Amino acid sequence: MQTNLIESAKTLPLAERVELFDALWETLRQDGYEPALTPAQAAELDSRLEAHHRSPGDVVPWEKVKSEAEAKFGPDS
């Protein structure tokens, strides 16, 4: 890996580093890369899906989640 490239990327402002990361991640996805879940992550997802199937109405509306996140972390967080 080229250290110069990584060091150059580190000097970018945060928003640009995030944009670069998103662009690179998209190229990985296009090449068929799928990160593997750990057994614990897979079990957690299965558990949450089963809980949702048991109580599909037990949800929090997006608007509430968003407003609470903005109150805690600020808008566009």
PQR file with spaces between the fields and no chain letter, atoms N, CA, C, O and H, PARSE charges and radii, in Angstrom:
ATOM       1  N    MET     1       0.846   -1.176    0.000 -0.4000 1.5000
ATOM       2  CA   MET     1       0.000    0.000    0.000 -0.0000 2.0000
ATOM       3  C    MET     1       0.888    1.234    0.000  0.5500 1.7000
ATOM       4  O    MET     1       1.927    1.255    0.659 -0.5500 1.4000
ATOM       5  N    GLN     2       0.498    2.223   -0.709 -0.4000 1.5000
ATOM       6  CA   GLN     2       1.319    3.415   -0.816 -0.0000 2.0000
ATOM       7  C    GLN     2       1.064    4.337    0.372  0.5500 1.7000
ATOM       8  O    GLN     2      -0.027    4.881    0.538 -0.5500 1.4000
ATOM       9  H    GLN     2      -0.347    2.206   -1.244  0.4000 1.0000
ATOM      10  N    THR     3       2.096    4.494    1.187 -0.4000 1.5000
ATOM      11  CA   THR     3       1.997    5.329    2.373 -0.0000 2.0000
ATOM      12  C    THR     3       1.684    6.768    2.001  0.5500 1.7000
ATOM      13  O    THR     3       0.934    7.433    2.716 -0.5500 1.4000
ATOM      14  H    THR     3       2.983    4.052    1.052  0.4000 1.0000
ATOM      15  N    ASN     4       2.243    7.269    0.892 -0.4000 1.5000
ATOM      16  CA   ASN     4       1.986    8.652    0.472 -0.0000 2.0000
ATOM      17  C    ASN     4       0.501    8.903    0.259  0.5500 1.7000
ATOM      18  O    ASN     4      -0.026    9.936    0.671 -0.5500 1.4000
ATOM      19  H    ASN     4       2.852    6.728    0.312  0.4000 1.0000
ATOM      20  N    LEU     5      -0.163    7.966   -0.379 -0.4000 1.5000
ATOM      21  CA   LEU     5      -1.578    8.119   -0.663 -0.0000 2.0000
ATOM      22  C    LEU     5      -2.383    8.180    0.629  0.5500 1.7000
ATOM      23  O    LEU     5      -3.262    9.029    0.775 -0.5500 1.4000
ATOM      24  H    LEU     5       0.265    7.127   -0.714  0.4000 1.0000
ATOM      25  N    ILE     6      -2.094    7.305    1.544 -0.4000 1.5000
ATOM      26  CA   ILE     6      -2.809    7.289    2.828 -0.0000 2.0000
ATOM      27  C    ILE     6      -2.521    8.556    3.611  0.5500 1.7000
ATOM      28  O    ILE     6      -3.435    9.167    4.165 -0.5500 1.4000
ATOM      29  H    ILE     6      -1.380    6.615    1.425  0.4000 1.0000
ATOM      30  N    GLU     7      -1.267    8.952    3.659 -0.4000 1.5000
ATOM      31  CA   GLU     7      -0.915   10.178    4.386 -0.0000 2.0000
ATOM      32  C    GLU     7      -1.589   11.397    3.760  0.5500 1.7000
ATOM      33  O    GLU     7      -2.026   12.298    4.476 -0.5500 1.4000
ATOM      34  H    GLU     7      -0.525    8.455    3.208  0.4000 1.0000
ATOM      35  N    SER     8      -1.673   11.431    2.445 -0.4000 1.5000
ATOM      36  CA   SER     8      -2.361   12.533    1.772 -0.0000 2.0000
ATOM      37  C    SER     8      -3.840   12.538    2.124  0.5500 1.7000
ATOM      38  O    SER     8      -4.422   13.594    2.372 -0.5500 1.4000
ATOM      39  H    SER     8      -1.318   10.699    1.864  0.4000 1.0000
ATOM      40  N    ALA     9      -4.441   11.364    2.145 -0.4000 1.5000
ATOM      41  CA   ALA     9      -5.864   11.269    2.474 -0.0000 2.0000
ATOM      42  C    ALA     9      -6.121   11.745    3.901  0.5500 1.7000
ATOM      43  O    ALA     9      -7.157   12.353    4.173 -0.5500 1.4000
ATOM      44  H    ALA     9      -3.967   10.506    1.944  0.4000 1.0000
ATOM      45  N    LYS    10      -5.195   11.477    4.806 -0.4000 1.5000
ATOM      46  CA   LYS    10      -5.358   11.888    6.203 -0.0000 2.0000
ATOM      47  C    LYS    10      -5.385   13.402    6.366  0.5500 1.7000
ATOM      48  O    LYS    10      -5.905   13.908    7.360 -0.5500 1.4000
ATOM      49  H    LYS    10      -4.354   10.983    4.585  0.4000 1.0000
ATOM      50  N    THR    11      -4.836   14.120    5.412 -0.4000 1.5000
ATOM      51  CA   THR    11      -4.791   15.581    5.518 -0.0000 2.0000
ATOM      52  C    THR    11      -6.088   16.236    5.034  0.5500 1.7000
ATOM      53  O    THR    11      -6.294   17.432    5.237 -0.5500 1.4000
ATOM      54  H    THR    11      -4.414   13.709    4.604  0.4000 1.0000
ATOM      55  N    LEU    12      -6.960   15.453    4.395 -0.4000 1.5000
ATOM      56  CA   LEU    12      -8.219   16.004    3.910 -0.0000 2.0000
ATOM      57  C    LEU    12      -9.123   16.371    5.087  0.5500 1.7000
ATOM      58  O    LEU    12      -9.030   15.763    6.154 -0.5500 1.4000
ATOM      59  H    LEU    12      -6.793   14.481    4.230  0.4000 1.0000
ATOM      60  N    PRO    13      -9.986   17.351    4.900 -0.5600 1.5000
ATOM      61  CA   PRO    13     -10.975   17.656    5.927  0.2800 2.0000
ATOM      62  C    PRO    13     -11.884   16.432    6.149  0.5500 1.7000
ATOM      63  O    PRO    13     -12.031   15.593    5.260 -0.5500 1.4000
ATOM      64  N    LEU    14     -12.472   16.344    7.310 -0.4000 1.5000
ATOM      65  CA   LEU    14     -13.283   15.187    7.668 -0.0000 2.0000
ATOM      66  C    LEU    14     -14.351   14.873    6.627  0.5500 1.7000
ATOM      67  O    LEU    14     -14.499   13.719    6.224 -0.5500 1.4000
ATOM      68  H    LEU    14     -12.353   17.026    8.032  0.4000 1.0000
ATOM      69  N    ALA    15     -15.088   15.874    6.190 -0.4000 1.5000
ATOM      70  CA   ALA    15     -16.158   15.636    5.221 -0.0000 2.0000
ATOM      71  C    ALA    15     -15.612   15.019    3.932  0.5500 1.7000
ATOM      72  O    ALA    15     -16.253   14.149    3.342 -0.5500 1.4000
ATOM      73  H    ALA    15     -14.968   16.812    6.517  0.4000 1.0000
ATOM      74  N    GLU    16     -14.450   15.459    3.501 -0.4000 1.5000
ATOM      75  CA   GLU    16     -13.856   14.913    2.277 -0.0000 2.0000
ATOM      76  C    GLU    16     -13.337   13.499    2.494  0.5500 1.7000
ATOM      77  O    GLU    16     -13.395   12.674    1.582 -0.5500 1.4000
ATOM      78  H    GLU    16     -13.929   16.166    3.981  0.4000 1.0000
ATOM      79  N    ARG    17     -12.826   13.203    3.701 -0.4000 1.5000
ATOM      80  CA   ARG    17     -12.388   11.836    3.997 -0.0000 2.0000
ATOM      81  C    ARG    17     -13.581   10.888    4.003  0.5500 1.7000
ATOM      82  O    ARG    17     -13.484    9.758    3.524 -0.5500 1.4000
ATOM      83  H    ARG    17     -12.778   13.872    4.442  0.4000 1.0000
ATOM      84  N    VAL    18     -14.707   11.349    4.547 -0.4000 1.5000
ATOM      85  CA   VAL    18     -15.912   10.525    4.539 -0.0000 2.0000
ATOM      86  C    VAL    18     -16.377   10.286    3.113  0.5500 1.7000
ATOM      87  O    VAL    18     -16.746    9.166    2.759 -0.5500 1.4000
ATOM      88  H    VAL    18     -14.785   12.267    4.936  0.4000 1.0000
ATOM      89  N    GLU    19     -16.363   11.326    2.296 -0.4000 1.5000
ATOM      90  CA   GLU    19     -16.754   11.190    0.886 -0.0000 2.0000
ATOM      91  C    GLU    19     -15.825   10.212    0.158  0.5500 1.7000
ATOM      92  O    GLU    19     -16.286    9.389   -0.633 -0.5500 1.4000
ATOM      93  H    GLU    19     -16.063   12.236    2.584  0.4000 1.0000
ATOM      94  N    LEU    20     -14.530   10.303    0.423 -0.4000 1.5000
ATOM      95  CA   LEU    20     -13.570    9.383   -0.187 -0.0000 2.0000
ATOM      96  C    LEU    20     -13.836    7.954    0.263  0.5500 1.7000
ATOM      97  O    LEU    20     -13.817    7.029   -0.550 -0.5500 1.4000
ATOM      98  H    LEU    20     -14.156   10.972    1.066  0.4000 1.0000
ATOM      99  N    PHE    21     -14.079    7.775    1.532 -0.4000 1.5000
ATOM     100  CA   PHE    21     -14.379    6.442    2.068 -0.0000 2.0000
ATOM     101  C    PHE    21     -15.622    5.864    1.401  0.5500 1.7000
ATOM     102  O    PHE    21     -15.633    4.704    0.989 -0.5500 1.4000
ATOM     103  H    PHE    21     -14.094    8.526    2.192  0.4000 1.0000
ATOM     104  N    ASP    22     -16.671    6.685    1.298 -0.4000 1.5000
ATOM     105  CA   ASP    22     -17.895    6.221    0.650 -0.0000 2.0000
ATOM     106  C    ASP    22     -17.632    5.806   -0.794  0.5500 1.7000
ATOM     107  O    ASP    22     -18.134    4.778   -1.248 -0.5500 1.4000
ATOM     108  H    ASP    22     -16.662    7.627    1.633  0.4000 1.0000
ATOM     109  N    ALA    23     -16.855    6.596   -1.506 -0.4000 1.5000
ATOM     110  CA   ALA    23     -16.547    6.286   -2.906 -0.0000 2.0000
ATOM     111  C    ALA    23     -15.746    4.985   -3.009  0.5500 1.7000
ATOM     112  O    ALA    23     -16.018    4.154   -3.876 -0.5500 1.4000
ATOM     113  H    ALA    23     -16.447    7.431   -1.137  0.4000 1.0000
ATOM     114  N    LEU    24     -14.772    4.811   -2.135 -0.4000 1.5000
ATOM     115  CA   LEU    24     -13.979    3.577   -2.153 -0.0000 2.0000
ATOM     116  C    LEU    24     -14.830    2.376   -1.775  0.5500 1.7000
ATOM     117  O    LEU    24     -14.719    1.314   -2.388 -0.5500 1.4000
ATOM     118  H    LEU    24     -14.551    5.485   -1.431  0.4000 1.0000
ATOM     119  N    TRP    25     -15.685    2.539   -0.760 -0.4000 1.5000
ATOM     120  CA   TRP    25     -16.549    1.436   -0.336 -0.0000 2.0000
ATOM     121  C    TRP    25     -17.467    1.015   -1.488  0.5500 1.7000
ATOM     122  O    TRP    25     -17.709   -0.175   -1.688 -0.5500 1.4000
ATOM     123  H    TRP    25     -15.776    3.402   -0.262  0.4000 1.0000
ATOM     124  N    GLU    26     -17.975    1.990   -2.243 -0.4000 1.5000
ATOM     125  CA   GLU    26     -18.850    1.688   -3.366 -0.0000 2.0000
ATOM     126  C    GLU    26     -18.104    0.876   -4.419  0.5500 1.7000
ATOM     127  O    GLU    26     -18.687   -0.021   -5.027 -0.5500 1.4000
ATOM     128  H    GLU    26     -17.778    2.957   -2.081  0.4000 1.0000
ATOM     129  N    THR    27     -16.829    1.171   -4.645 -0.4000 1.5000
ATOM     130  CA   THR    27     -16.077    0.382   -5.626 -0.0000 2.0000
ATOM     131  C    THR    27     -15.894   -1.050   -5.140  0.5500 1.7000
ATOM     132  O    THR    27     -15.908   -1.981   -5.945 -0.5500 1.4000
ATOM     133  H    THR    27     -16.355    1.900   -4.151  0.4000 1.0000
ATOM     134  N    LEU    28     -15.722   -1.236   -3.839 -0.4000 1.5000
ATOM     135  CA   LEU    28     -15.617   -2.595   -3.297 -0.0000 2.0000
ATOM     136  C    LEU    28     -16.925   -3.359   -3.513  0.5500 1.7000
ATOM     137  O    LEU    28     -16.921   -4.524   -3.912 -0.5500 1.4000
ATOM     138  H    LEU    28     -15.710   -0.479   -3.185  0.4000 1.0000
ATOM     139  N    ARG    29     -18.042   -2.679   -3.240 -0.4000 1.5000
ATOM     140  CA   ARG    29     -19.344   -3.294   -3.436 -0.0000 2.0000
ATOM     141  C    ARG    29     -19.542   -3.683   -4.892  0.5500 1.7000
ATOM     142  O    ARG    29     -20.034   -4.772   -5.190 -0.5500 1.4000
ATOM     143  H    ARG    29     -18.045   -1.733   -2.916  0.4000 1.0000
ATOM     144  N    GLN    30     -19.157   -2.788   -5.802 -0.4000 1.5000
ATOM     145  CA   GLN    30     -19.312   -3.069   -7.235 -0.0000 2.0000
ATOM     146  C    GLN    30     -18.457   -4.254   -7.671  0.5500 1.7000
ATOM     147  O    GLN    30     -18.796   -4.959   -8.622 -0.5500 1.4000
ATOM     148  H    GLN    30     -18.758   -1.904   -5.560  0.4000 1.0000
ATOM     149  N    ASP    31     -17.349   -4.466   -6.970 -0.4000 1.5000
ATOM     150  CA   ASP    31     -16.481   -5.606   -7.285 -0.0000 2.0000
ATOM     151  C    ASP    31     -16.945   -6.893   -6.600  0.5500 1.7000
ATOM     152  O    ASP    31     -16.293   -7.932   -6.712 -0.5500 1.4000
ATOM     153  H    ASP    31     -17.073   -3.893   -6.198  0.4000 1.0000
ATOM     154  N    GLY    32     -18.073   -6.817   -5.892 -0.4000 1.5000
ATOM     155  CA   GLY    32     -18.635   -8.016   -5.283 -0.0000 2.0000
ATOM     156  C    GLY    32     -18.195   -8.280   -3.858  0.5500 1.7000
ATOM     157  O    GLY    32     -18.503   -9.338   -3.309 -0.5500 1.4000
ATOM     158  H    GLY    32     -18.602   -5.974   -5.801  0.4000 1.0000
ATOM     159  N    TYR    33     -17.483   -7.348   -3.245 -0.4000 1.5000
ATOM     160  CA   TYR    33     -17.026   -7.555   -1.865 -0.0000 2.0000
ATOM     161  C    TYR    33     -18.197   -7.463   -0.900  0.5500 1.7000
ATOM     162  O    TYR    33     -18.983   -6.517   -0.955 -0.5500 1.4000
ATOM     163  H    TYR    33     -17.232   -6.489   -3.691  0.4000 1.0000
ATOM     164  N    GLU    34     -18.311   -8.437   -0.028 -0.4000 1.5000
ATOM     165  CA   GLU    34     -19.304   -8.425    1.035 -0.0000 2.0000
ATOM     166  C    GLU    34     -18.588   -8.779    2.328  0.5500 1.7000
ATOM     167  O    GLU    34     -18.067   -9.886    2.462 -0.5500 1.4000
ATOM     168  H    GLU    34     -17.673   -9.206    0.016  0.4000 1.0000
ATOM     169  N    PRO    35     -18.555   -7.855    3.278 -0.5600 1.5000
ATOM     170  CA   PRO    35     -17.872   -8.175    4.526  0.2800 2.0000
ATOM     171  C    PRO    35     -18.609   -9.292    5.267  0.5500 1.7000
ATOM     172  O    PRO    35     -19.839   -9.328    5.294 -0.5500 1.4000
ATOM     173  N    ALA    36     -17.860  -10.175    5.849 -0.4000 1.5000
ATOM     174  CA   ALA    36     -18.451  -11.294    6.586 -0.0000 2.0000
ATOM     175  C    ALA    36     -18.879  -10.831    7.979  0.5500 1.7000
ATOM     176  O    ALA    36     -18.195  -10.036    8.624 -0.5500 1.4000
ATOM     177  H    ALA    36     -16.860  -10.146    5.826  0.4000 1.0000
ATOM     178  N    LEU    37     -20.004  -11.338    8.419 -0.4000 1.5000
ATOM     179  CA   LEU    37     -20.447  -11.071    9.777 -0.0000 2.0000
ATOM     180  C    LEU    37     -19.790  -12.073   10.713  0.5500 1.7000
ATOM     181  O    LEU    37     -19.530  -13.218   10.345 -0.5500 1.4000
ATOM     182  H    LEU    37     -20.559  -11.984    7.895  0.4000 1.0000
ATOM     183  N    THR    38     -19.530  -11.619   11.920 -0.4000 1.5000
ATOM     184  CA   THR    38     -19.082  -12.566   12.935 -0.0000 2.0000
ATOM     185  C    THR    38     -20.295  -13.380   13.365  0.5500 1.7000
ATOM     186  O    THR    38     -21.428  -12.954   13.143 -0.5500 1.4000
ATOM     187  H    THR    38     -19.742  -10.689   12.220  0.4000 1.0000
ATOM     188  N    PRO    39     -20.081  -14.545   13.978 -0.5600 1.5000
ATOM     189  CA   PRO    39     -21.233  -15.307   14.484  0.2800 2.0000
ATOM     190  C    PRO    39     -22.083  -14.482   15.461  0.5500 1.7000
ATOM     191  O    PRO    39     -23.309  -14.594   15.463 -0.5500 1.4000
ATOM     192  N    ALA    40     -21.443  -13.668   16.274 -0.4000 1.5000
ATOM     193  CA   ALA    40     -22.188  -12.840   17.231 -0.0000 2.0000
ATOM     194  C    ALA    40     -23.047  -11.798   16.508  0.5500 1.7000
ATOM     195  O    ALA    40     -24.186  -11.552   16.904 -0.5500 1.4000
ATOM     196  H    ALA    40     -20.448  -13.577   16.272  0.4000 1.0000
ATOM     197  N    GLN    41     -22.507  -11.189   15.456 -0.4000 1.5000
ATOM     198  CA   GLN    41     -23.283  -10.211   14.691 -0.0000 2.0000
ATOM     199  C    GLN    41     -24.471  -10.882   14.003  0.5500 1.7000
ATOM     200  O    GLN    41     -25.580  -10.347   14.014 -0.5500 1.4000
ATOM     201  H    GLN    41     -21.582  -11.388   15.134  0.4000 1.0000
ATOM     202  N    ALA    42     -24.243  -12.046   13.407 -0.4000 1.5000
ATOM     203  CA   ALA    42     -25.328  -12.770   12.744 -0.0000 2.0000
ATOM     204  C    ALA    42     -26.416  -13.145   13.741  0.5500 1.7000
ATOM     205  O    ALA    42     -27.604  -13.025   13.441 -0.5500 1.4000
ATOM     206  H    ALA    42     -23.342  -12.480   13.398  0.4000 1.0000
ATOM     207  N    ALA    43     -26.016  -13.598   14.922 -0.4000 1.5000
ATOM     208  CA   ALA    43     -26.987  -13.969   15.958 -0.0000 2.0000
ATOM     209  C    ALA    43     -27.790  -12.749   16.407  0.5500 1.7000
ATOM     210  O    ALA    43     -28.997  -12.847   16.629 -0.5500 1.4000
ATOM     211  H    ALA    43     -25.051  -13.696   15.165  0.4000 1.0000
ATOM     212  N    GLU    44     -27.129  -11.611   16.539 -0.4000 1.5000
ATOM     213  CA   GLU    44     -27.825  -10.384   16.945 -0.0000 2.0000
ATOM     214  C    GLU    44     -28.840   -9.963   15.893  0.5500 1.7000
ATOM     215  O    GLU    44     -29.968   -9.604   16.230 -0.5500 1.4000
ATOM     216  H    GLU    44     -26.149  -11.531   16.358  0.4000 1.0000
ATOM     217  N    LEU    45     -28.455  -10.003   14.635 -0.4000 1.5000
ATOM     218  CA   LEU    45     -29.393   -9.651   13.561 -0.0000 2.0000
ATOM     219  C    LEU    45     -30.576  -10.617   13.527  0.5500 1.7000
ATOM     220  O    LEU    45     -31.719  -10.187   13.365 -0.5500 1.4000
ATOM     221  H    LEU    45     -27.539  -10.294   14.361  0.4000 1.0000
ATOM     222  N    ASP    46     -30.314  -11.913   13.678 -0.4000 1.5000
ATOM     223  CA   ASP    46     -31.394  -12.897   13.710 -0.0000 2.0000
ATOM     224  C    ASP    46     -32.341  -12.628   14.870  0.5500 1.7000
ATOM     225  O    ASP    46     -33.559  -12.718   14.719 -0.5500 1.4000
ATOM     226  H    ASP    46     -29.386  -12.262   13.810  0.4000 1.0000
ATOM     227  N    SER    47     -31.779  -12.298   16.027 -0.4000 1.5000
ATOM     228  CA   SER    47     -32.582  -12.008   17.218 -0.0000 2.0000
ATOM     229  C    SER    47     -33.465  -10.785   17.005  0.5500 1.7000
ATOM     230  O    SER    47     -34.642  -10.788   17.365 -0.5500 1.4000
ATOM     231  H    SER    47     -30.789  -12.225   16.150  0.4000 1.0000
ATOM     232  N    ARG    48     -32.893   -9.744   16.420 -0.4000 1.5000
ATOM     233  CA   ARG    48     -33.672   -8.525   16.175 -0.0000 2.0000
ATOM     234  C    ARG    48     -34.775   -8.754   15.148  0.5500 1.7000
ATOM     235  O    ARG    48     -35.880   -8.230   15.292 -0.5500 1.4000
ATOM     236  H    ARG    48     -31.936   -9.741   16.127  0.4000 1.0000
ATOM     237  N    LEU    49     -34.476   -9.535   14.111 -0.4000 1.5000
ATOM     238  CA   LEU    49     -35.487   -9.828   13.106 -0.0000 2.0000
ATOM     239  C    LEU    49     -36.623  -10.642   13.708  0.5500 1.7000
ATOM     240  O    LEU    49     -37.793  -10.383   13.426 -0.5500 1.4000
ATOM     241  H    LEU    49     -33.579   -9.960   13.994  0.4000 1.0000
ATOM     242  N    GLU    50     -36.285  -11.623   14.534 -0.4000 1.5000
ATOM     243  CA   GLU    50     -37.309  -12.434   15.196 -0.0000 2.0000
ATOM     244  C    GLU    50     -38.160  -11.563   16.122  0.5500 1.7000
ATOM     245  O    GLU    50     -39.379  -11.725   16.163 -0.5500 1.4000
ATOM     246  H    GLU    50     -35.335  -11.834   14.764  0.4000 1.0000
ATOM     247  N    ALA    51     -37.542  -10.648   16.860 -0.4000 1.5000
ATOM     248  CA   ALA    51     -38.296   -9.736   17.726 -0.0000 2.0000
ATOM     249  C    ALA    51     -39.247   -8.876   16.900  0.5500 1.7000
ATOM     250  O    ALA    51     -40.380   -8.628   17.313 -0.5500 1.4000
ATOM     251  H    ALA    51     -36.551  -10.517   16.826  0.4000 1.0000
ATOM     252  N    HIS    52     -38.797   -8.430   15.755 -0.4000 1.5000
ATOM     253  CA   HIS    52     -39.654   -7.630   14.880 -0.0000 2.0000
ATOM     254  C    HIS    52     -40.840   -8.461   14.370  0.5500 1.7000
ATOM     255  O    HIS    52     -41.966   -7.967   14.307 -0.5500 1.4000
ATOM     256  H    HIS    52     -37.877   -8.632   15.419  0.4000 1.0000
ATOM     257  N    HIS    53     -40.585   -9.702   14.014 -0.4000 1.5000
ATOM     258  CA   HIS    53     -41.669  -10.565   13.535 -0.0000 2.0000
ATOM     259  C    HIS    53     -42.687  -10.825   14.645  0.5500 1.7000
ATOM     260  O    HIS    53     -43.883  -10.929   14.372 -0.5500 1.4000
ATOM     261  H    HIS    53     -39.670  -10.103   14.066  0.4000 1.0000
ATOM     262  N    ARG    54     -42.227  -10.929   15.892 -0.4000 1.5000
ATOM     263  CA   ARG    54     -43.137  -11.131   17.016 -0.0000 2.0000
ATOM     264  C    ARG    54     -43.981   -9.892   17.282  0.5500 1.7000
ATOM     265  O    ARG    54     -45.157  -10.014   17.625 -0.5500 1.4000
ATOM     266  H    ARG    54     -41.256  -10.844   16.113  0.4000 1.0000
ATOM     267  N    SER    55     -43.407   -8.704   17.131 -0.4000 1.5000
ATOM     268  CA   SER    55     -44.101   -7.444   17.448 -0.0000 2.0000
ATOM     269  C    SER    55     -43.807   -6.399   16.374  0.5500 1.7000
ATOM     270  O    SER    55     -43.055   -5.457   16.626 -0.5500 1.4000
ATOM     271  H    SER    55     -42.452   -8.605   16.852  0.4000 1.0000
ATOM     272  N    PRO    56     -44.376   -6.546   15.196 -0.5600 1.5000
ATOM     273  CA   PRO    56     -44.050   -5.614   14.104  0.2800 2.0000
ATOM     274  C    PRO    56     -44.470   -4.171   14.375  0.5500 1.7000
ATOM     275  O    PRO    56     -43.931   -3.247   13.767 -0.5500 1.4000
ATOM     276  N    GLY    57     -45.426   -3.969   15.280 -0.4000 1.5000
ATOM     277  CA   GLY    57     -45.864   -2.605   15.591 -0.0000 2.0000
ATOM     278  C    GLY    57     -45.003   -1.919   16.629  0.5500 1.7000
ATOM     279  O    GLY    57     -45.176   -0.729   16.891 -0.5500 1.4000
ATOM     280  H    GLY    57     -45.865   -4.719   15.774  0.4000 1.0000
ATOM     281  N    ASP    58     -44.085   -2.649   17.218 -0.4000 1.5000
ATOM     282  CA   ASP    58     -43.222   -2.102   18.269 -0.0000 2.0000
ATOM     283  C    ASP    58     -42.014   -1.420   17.630  0.5500 1.7000
ATOM     284  O    ASP    58     -40.899   -1.942   17.655 -0.5500 1.4000
ATOM     285  H    ASP    58     -43.945   -3.616   17.005  0.4000 1.0000
ATOM     286  N    VAL    59     -42.260   -0.248   17.063 -0.4000 1.5000
ATOM     287  CA   VAL    59     -41.215    0.483   16.355 -0.0000 2.0000
ATOM     288  C    VAL    59     -41.208    1.940   16.787  0.5500 1.7000
ATOM     289  O    VAL    59     -42.163    2.427   17.393 -0.5500 1.4000
ATOM     290  H    VAL    59     -43.165    0.176   17.044  0.4000 1.0000
ATOM     291  N    VAL    60     -40.127    2.624   16.469 -0.4000 1.5000
ATOM     292  CA   VAL    60     -40.020    4.058   16.726 -0.0000 2.0000
ATOM     293  C    VAL    60     -40.001    4.743   15.367  0.5500 1.7000
ATOM     294  O    VAL    60     -39.183    4.393   14.516 -0.5500 1.4000
ATOM     295  H    VAL    60     -39.352    2.228   15.976  0.4000 1.0000
ATOM     296  N    PRO    61     -40.885    5.715   15.146 -0.5600 1.5000
ATOM     297  CA   PRO    61     -40.902    6.397   13.847  0.2800 2.0000
ATOM     298  C    PRO    61     -39.569    7.098   13.564  0.5500 1.7000
ATOM     299  O    PRO    61     -38.913    7.611   14.471 -0.5500 1.4000
ATOM     300  N    TRP    62     -39.188    7.106   12.284 -0.4000 1.5000
ATOM     301  CA   TRP    62     -37.941    7.727   11.854 -0.0000 2.0000
ATOM     302  C    TRP    62     -37.842    9.174   12.330  0.5500 1.7000
ATOM     303  O    TRP    62     -36.775    9.615   12.758 -0.5500 1.4000
ATOM     304  H    TRP    62     -39.721    6.689   11.547  0.4000 1.0000
ATOM     305  N    GLU    63     -38.943    9.910   12.257 -0.4000 1.5000
ATOM     306  CA   GLU    63     -38.917   11.319   12.646 -0.0000 2.0000
ATOM     307  C    GLU    63     -38.471   11.478   14.086  0.5500 1.7000
ATOM     308  O    GLU    63     -37.721   12.399   14.409 -0.5500 1.4000
ATOM     309  H    GLU    63     -39.809    9.552   11.909  0.4000 1.0000
ATOM     310  N    LYS    64     -38.932   10.577   14.962 -0.4000 1.5000
ATOM     311  CA   LYS    64     -38.539   10.645   16.380 -0.0000 2.0000
ATOM     312  C    LYS    64     -37.056   10.291   16.549  0.5500 1.7000
ATOM     313  O    LYS    64     -36.328   10.966   17.278 -0.5500 1.4000
ATOM     314  H    LYS    64     -39.541    9.828   14.700  0.4000 1.0000
ATOM     315  N    VAL    65     -36.625    9.240   15.876 -0.4000 1.5000
ATOM     316  CA   VAL    65     -35.214    8.838   15.946 -0.0000 2.0000
ATOM     317  C    VAL    65     -34.332    9.985   15.473  0.5500 1.7000
ATOM     318  O    VAL    65     -33.335   10.322   16.111 -0.5500 1.4000
ATOM     319  H    VAL    65     -37.217    8.692   15.284  0.4000 1.0000
ATOM     320  N    LYS    66     -34.711   10.579   14.347 -0.4000 1.5000
ATOM     321  CA   LYS    66     -33.919   11.667   13.775 -0.0000 2.0000
ATOM     322  C    LYS    66     -33.876   12.869   14.704  0.5500 1.7000
ATOM     323  O    LYS    66     -32.807   13.436   14.933 -0.5500 1.4000
ATOM     324  H    LYS    66     -35.521   10.305   13.828  0.4000 1.0000
ATOM     325  N    SER    67     -35.022   13.264   15.240 -0.4000 1.5000
ATOM     326  CA   SER    67     -35.033   14.450   16.101 -0.0000 2.0000
ATOM     327  C    SER    67     -34.232   14.224   17.381  0.5500 1.7000
ATOM     328  O    SER    67     -33.565   15.140   17.861 -0.5500 1.4000
ATOM     329  H    SER    67     -35.890   12.804   15.054  0.4000 1.0000
ATOM     330  N    GLU    68     -34.290   13.010   17.940 -0.4000 1.5000
ATOM     331  CA   GLU    68     -33.498   12.711   19.144 -0.0000 2.0000
ATOM     332  C    GLU    68     -32.002   12.705   18.834  0.5500 1.7000
ATOM     333  O    GLU    68     -31.196   13.177   19.635 -0.5500 1.4000
ATOM     334  H    GLU    68     -34.832   12.265   17.550  0.4000 1.0000
ATOM     335  N    ALA    69     -31.638   12.172   17.671 -0.4000 1.5000
ATOM     336  CA   ALA    69     -30.221   12.166   17.287 -0.0000 2.0000
ATOM     337  C    ALA    69     -29.729   13.590   17.056  0.5500 1.7000
ATOM     338  O    ALA    69     -28.623   13.937   17.472 -0.5500 1.4000
ATOM     339  H    ALA    69     -32.294   11.789   17.020  0.4000 1.0000
ATOM     340  N    GLU    70     -30.545   14.423   16.393 -0.4000 1.5000
ATOM     341  CA   GLU    70     -30.147   15.801   16.164 -0.0000 2.0000
ATOM     342  C    GLU    70     -30.039   16.584   17.469  0.5500 1.7000
ATOM     343  O    GLU    70     -29.164   17.437   17.615 -0.5500 1.4000
ATOM     344  H    GLU    70     -31.443   14.141   16.056  0.4000 1.0000
ATOM     345  N    ALA    71     -30.921   16.295   18.407 -0.4000 1.5000
ATOM     346  CA   ALA    71     -30.853   16.969   19.690 -0.0000 2.0000
ATOM     347  C    ALA    71     -29.589   16.587   20.446  0.5500 1.7000
ATOM     348  O    ALA    71     -28.993   17.416   21.134 -0.5500 1.4000
ATOM     349  H    ALA    71     -31.632   15.602   18.288  0.4000 1.0000
ATOM     350  N    LYS    72     -29.186   15.339   20.316 -0.4000 1.5000
ATOM     351  CA   LYS    72     -28.001   14.854   21.024 -0.0000 2.0000
ATOM     352  C    LYS    72     -26.698   15.214   20.314  0.5500 1.7000
ATOM     353  O    LYS    72     -25.727   15.608   20.960 -0.5500 1.4000
ATOM     354  H    LYS    72     -29.670   14.665   19.757  0.4000 1.0000
ATOM     355  N    PHE    73     -26.674   15.078   18.977 -0.4000 1.5000
ATOM     356  CA   PHE    73     -25.437   15.228   18.225 -0.0000 2.0000
ATOM     357  C    PHE    73     -25.399   16.437   17.309  0.5500 1.7000
ATOM     358  O    PHE    73     -24.341   16.760   16.767 -0.5500 1.4000
ATOM     359  H    PHE    73     -27.463   14.758   18.453  0.4000 1.0000
ATOM     360  N    GLY    74     -26.522   17.112   17.122 -0.4000 1.5000
ATOM     361  CA   GLY    74     -26.590   18.248   16.223 -0.0000 2.0000
ATOM     362  C    GLY    74     -27.088   17.817   14.865  0.5500 1.7000
ATOM     363  O    GLY    74     -27.018   16.637   14.521 -0.5500 1.4000
ATOM     364  H    GLY    74     -27.380   16.850   17.562  0.4000 1.0000
ATOM     365  N    PRO    75     -27.593   18.767   14.081 -0.5600 1.5000
ATOM     366  CA   PRO    75     -28.107   18.427   12.752  0.2800 2.0000
ATOM     367  C    PRO    75     -26.990   17.941   11.827  0.5500 1.7000
ATOM     368  O    PRO    75     -25.823   18.291   12.000 -0.5500 1.4000
ATOM     369  N    ASP    76     -27.371   17.137   10.853 -0.4000 1.5000
ATOM     370  CA   ASP    76     -26.438   16.577    9.874 -0.0000 2.0000
ATOM     371  C    ASP    76     -25.332   15.765   10.522  0.5500 1.7000
ATOM     372  O    ASP    76     -24.202   15.736   10.034 -0.5500 1.4000
ATOM     373  H    ASP    76     -28.319   16.852   10.713  0.4000 1.0000
ATOM     374  N    SER    77     -25.668   15.098   11.639 -0.4000 1.5000
ATOM     375  CA   SER    77     -24.651   14.267   12.297 -0.0000 2.0000
ATOM     376  C    SER    77     -24.648   12.877   11.754  0.5500 1.7000
ATOM     377  O    SER    77     -23.855   12.044   12.194 -0.5500 1.4000
ATOM     378  H    SER    77     -26.585   15.122   12.036  0.4000 1.0000
